[in-house]
Amino acid sequence: MMTFDAAFSLVREEIERARSMHPGFPSAHHGYAVIREELDELWDEVKADRLLAAQKEAVQVAATAIRFMTELKG
């Protein structure tokens, strides 16, 4: 099992990686679509019973949600 500290560290690293590759969301609709895409990828890994891959996708879901919370202007 992963600790909270390890999980938060992975999410922070993913946020930094994603920021370096993709600018902020231009709108809430776009941010939602990116979260939905990441969530769909997580679901695909869960259905395929690939736990390690699902955990990696969960990190991306969390990182994208935090970016949504912190980067949208509103």
Buried (B, 14 or more C-beta within 10 A) or exposed (E): EEEEEEBEEBBBEBBEEBEEEEEEBEEEEEBEEBBEEBBEBBEEBBEEEEEEBBBBBBBBBBBBBBBBEEEBEE
